[in-house]
Structure formats: structure tokens, C-alpha cells
């Protein structure tokens, strides 16, 4: 499904004067029609100039649809872990085995992210979206067939399929934002993309304890688990159908000068391997890879082990454990949107990232100190504060990476960030789980605090080299005349932005 050619919007109707046309365009913009670059309607040599950039209303539908299928997938990441004691009883497995139902999402990502980002660069957003929703849909229906105590291997297969779908999802928000959105809204759009993933985790914390109560009758328990799996499969199937008929590769015209510049690079000049090597030589980006992995890895560990930590201090509170997880994510969603809007307004990537990282450390310290006080309402407040900053950090990392690595592919930079997060997530989840078993929850949370402190210090040393902002400013300063007469070419813009 493609947009009507944008050039039609700039043609003069037969018998219509230029003054009437200008007045009509002004009315359309005031009514909320697609916005355009200011130089789009300027005349050159007596002829109307061809528009170079444009924003399409469809962009909001694309990012919202992505958020929905990201939600469906991330819900399944935590649906086992938040009621781990119930699934341990139903499938007769130990706690570490159930932990792997979450960690498989992290493990699968590591080897597959590089071929998936290569596919994203070669085939584009639509192919990646179709692969993601197909795998997610298949995984949910496999789980539907696994609701028997002796079929743990089948439910693990279904979860593995969904974890593979996640590889096609996590790196997409910054790519969709760059391909579809203007320079003043890319951070907000990226936040909306991450928002869906966070909302899915929030629902994953809240809904399973409500749908699957801790009952002793295995037949009733199987019935409750089956209901949860059927609902998940139905939603995943609907989203797959919507992606097939609605999701579009890219707009007819690019949304920004930077995106127009990136589009003009001939495909034969692009090398995925060379791009990876350039990224690995980018020192500020390497620092960001490590610090992002430390922060998000801590979040993965807290999410995976939350049920175990809450049940240890508040026995029988599975439902409230889910609500605490919900509080963490909802607060983080608010933090993500606020940070995204703030970045679009101020462009203070380094300062905002450092401040949010430091507050994540403070939040983790307070959470660790208050978990065992015996008051659940205190845990709700401290967990919410932790989530506001720790989960709110996710889109900051994506957008800061795009700025540091322009004009490299957004999918590649995001993929490397997420790969780091998965590696640290597995390490932190296993280590914190063993520390909790041996020394208790306080020691396990202090373990995470140490690494958040390291990440905060390293973030302070990241050089704020905002290459995408430089490219946009250079293109705007040059104006359409310079671009048309060749005085400012694509290689020039890219080279200057990298300096």
C-alpha cells in the first residue's frame, strides 16, 4: 500500500492562480495536512521547485502498529517469570529452568542480531516487520499446544520462537523514527516505539497473575494457562494480518534532509561489514554500548527475578509482585515519553543520558534498601521511582547512538546496543539469582548497584559528537540552491558531519 505521489500535492490545478494556490496551501497546513520543508514551494527560474522532504500522516499509524506487535512480543518475555512458582509446579521444573524462559529472549538475540540487521539494511522495514509478526504468531500457537505438565519442551519451543521474533523488533524504533519522522520529532517517535515494548512488559507483569491463580488442581491450572495462551495467540494473529495489509516500507519522500542524504548513497557503496568496523572504531559509541548494556542488563535481571524477590519477603503476594512490575514499567513509560519530548526540544543528549543514568543508580540503591522493610506500599513507590529512570533510559540510548554514529544504519547501531544488553542481562540474571539464593535479596541488589555506578562514571566520559544534528544544520544552512548547484553534495555533508 503506497502513498499517492507527493508531487501531486504541489501541482497547480487548471485555471488556479499561484496566489490562490499559496492561500490553499496555507489553509491545508493550518488544518493539519502533511507538513513540508520550507523551501519546497520556492520558485526557481520561474518554475515551482520539486519538494525534497515531506511528512506523511501515515507515519503515526506505522509507529503505532509497530508498538502494538512489539507489545505482543514483550508481553511473552515475562509471562512465565512473574508467576514462576506456578509454572514450576505445573511443569515440575526448578526456578532456574523457569528463569531461562526469560533469558532465552536474551540468548537468542546475540547470535541472530547481525544477520537480522544485515537483512534490515538489504530488504528494509516491511520484510523485517513481516518476519517479526510471523515468528511471534507461530510461537504463540505452539504454546497453545503445550498446556500439559509433560510438555515443557513444547512450551520452551514456543517461547524460543517468540524470542527469535524479538530479534526483528528491538532495533526497529530508531530506524522507523529516522525513516518516517521529522528532525523535531524523531526522539518522540523513538519513545513511542519503545513505549509499546514497555507496555507489553507491563501487561506481562499484571495479567498472568490475574489469569493464572495459584491453585492446586492441575486440571483447573491447565485451563487457566490455556486461556492466557489463547488470548495471546489471538492478538498475535490479528497483528500479523494488520502488518500484511497496512505496514509500508518507507514514505515516498524522505522526512528530513539527513534522511534524504542517507537515501542518496548508492547501494553498491554500502558495505555491512565496513559499517560494523566503523562503528567498532567509534570510541564514544563503544562507551555507549558498554554503559547501555550495564543499565538495561540490570533492568532485565530485576524484571526476571522480581517474583522471587517479592515472594521471599512477602509470601503469597504473586498478584502484588505483578503489580509492582506494572508500576516499574508504567513509570518507565512516562519517563520515556518525557525524555523523548525533552530531547526533541533541547537536543541535550549527553546531559540527559547522564542525569537519567545517575538517577537509575539512586533509584536502585533506594529500592534495595527498602525491599525488606515489610511495607508493600513503600516497595511500590521505590520500584516506581526506579522504573521511571531505568526504563526511561531505553529510548535515550537508542537516540544518542543514532547521533553518535550517523550516517550508519540505525538498525546496526541499535542492534549492537541491544546485543550488549542481552549479554549483560544473562550474566546479571544468573549471577544475581545465585547471590539471592546464597546471600539474600539485599546482596543481589547491591551487586547490580555496583555495575550501575560503573556505568554512570563511564557515561560521563562519552564525547557528545552529534553527527546527525550537524548534518541537518548544514543542509538547512546551505539551502536548496546550494544543493541544486552541487556546491554541497551528499559526501560533503556526511564528511563534514563526521568531523
Residue, then its C-alpha position, 0 to 999 in steps of 0.5 A: x500500500x503506497x502513498x499517492x505521489x507527493x508531487x501531486x500535492x504541489x501541482x497547480x490545478x487548471x485555471x488556479x492562480x499561484x496566489x490562490x494556490x499559496x492561500x490553499x496551501x496555507x489553509x491545508x497546513x493550518x488544518x493539519x495536512x502533511x507538513x513540508x520543508x520550507x523551501x519546497x514551494x520556492x520558485x526557481x527560474x520561474x518554475x515551482x521547485x520539486x519538494x525534497x522532504x515531506x511528512x506523511x500522516x501515515x507515519x503515526x499509524x506505522x509507529x503505532x502498529x509497530x508498538x502494538x506487535x512489539x507489545x505482543x512480543x514483550x508481553x511473552x518475555x515475562x509471562x512465565x517469570x512473574x508467576x514462576x512458582x506456578x509454572x514450576x509446579x505445573x511443569x515440575x521444573x526448578x526456578x532456574x529452568x523457569x528463569x531461562x524462559x526469560x533469558x532465552x529472549x536474551x540468548x537468542x538475540x546475540x547470535x541472530x542480531x547481525x544477520x537480522x540487521x544485515x537483512x534490515x539494511x538489504x530488504x528494509x522495514x516491511x520484510x523485517x516487520x513481516x518476519x517479526x509478526x510471523x515468528x511471534x504468531x507461530x510461537x504463540x500457537x505452539x504454546x497453545x499446544x503445550x498446556x500439559x505438565x509433560x510438555x515443557x519442551x513444547x512450551x520452551x519451543x514456543x517461547x524460543x520462537x517468540x524470542x527469535x521474533x524479538x530479534x526483528x523488533x528491538x532495533x526497529x524504533x530508531x530506524x522507523x523514527x529516522x525513516x518516517x519522522x521529522x528532525x523535531x520529532x524523531x526522539x518522540x517517535x523513538x519513545x513511542x516505539x519503545x513505549x509499546x515494548x514497555x507496555x507489553x512488559x507491563x501487561x506481562x507483569x499484571x495479567x498472568x497473575x490475574x489469569x493464572x491463580x495459584x491453585x492446586x488442581x492441575x486440571x483447573x491450572x491447565x485451563x487457566x494457562x490455556x486461556x492466557x495462551x489463547x488470548x495471546x495467540x489471538x492478538x498475535x494473529x490479528x497483528x500479523x494480518x494488520x502488518x500484511x495489509x497496512x505496514x509500508x516500507x518507507x514514505x515516498x519522500x524522505x522526512x528530513x534532509x539527513x534522511x534524504x542524504x542517507x537515501x542518496x548513497x548508492x547501494x553498491x557503496x554500502x558495505x555491512x561489514x565496513x559499517x560494523x568496523x566503523x562503528x567498532x572504531x567509534x570510541x564514544x559509541x563503544x562507551x555507549x554500548x558498554x554503559x547501555x548494556x550495564x543499565x538495561x542488563x540490570x533492568x532485565x535481571x530485576x524484571x526476571x527475578x522480581x517474583x522471587x524477590x517479592x515472594x521471599x519477603x512477602x509470601x503469597x503476594x504473586x498478584x502484588x509482585x505483578x503489580x509492582x512490575x506494572x508500576x516499574x514499567x508504567x513509570x518507565x513509560x512516562x519517563x520515556x515519553x518525557x525524555x523523548x519530548x525533552x530531547x526533541x526540544x533541547x537536543x541535550x543528549x549527553x546531559x540527559x543520558x547522564x542525569x537519567x543514568x545517575x538517577x537509575x543508580x539512586x533509584x536502585x540503591x533506594x529500592x534495595x534498601x527498602x525491599x525488606x522493610x515489610x511495607x508493600x506500599x513503600x516497595x511500590x513507590x521505590x520500584x516506581x521511582x526506579x522504573x521511571x529512570x531505568x526504563x526511561x533510559x531505553x529510548x535515550x540510548x537508542x537516540x544518542x547512538x543514532x547521533x553518535x554514529x550517523x550516517x550508519x544504519x540505525x538498525x546496526x547501531x541499535x542492534x549492537x546496543x541491544x546485543x550488549x544488553x542481552x549479554x549483560x542481562x544473562x550474566x546479571x540474571x544468573x549471577x544475581x539469582x545465585x547471590x539471592x539464593x546464597x546471600x539474600x535479596x539485599x546482596x543481589x541488589x547491591x551487586x547490580x548497584x555496583x555495575x550501575x555506578x560503573x556505568x554512570x562514571x563511564x557515561x560521563x566520559x562519552x564525547x557528545x559528537x552529534x553527527x546527525x544534528x550537524x548534518x541537518x544544520x548544514x543542509x538547512x544552512x546551505x539551502x536548496x540552491x546550494x544543493x541544486x548547484x552541487x556546491x554541497x553534495x551528499x559526501x560533503x555533508x556526511x564528511x563534514x558531519x563526521x568531523 
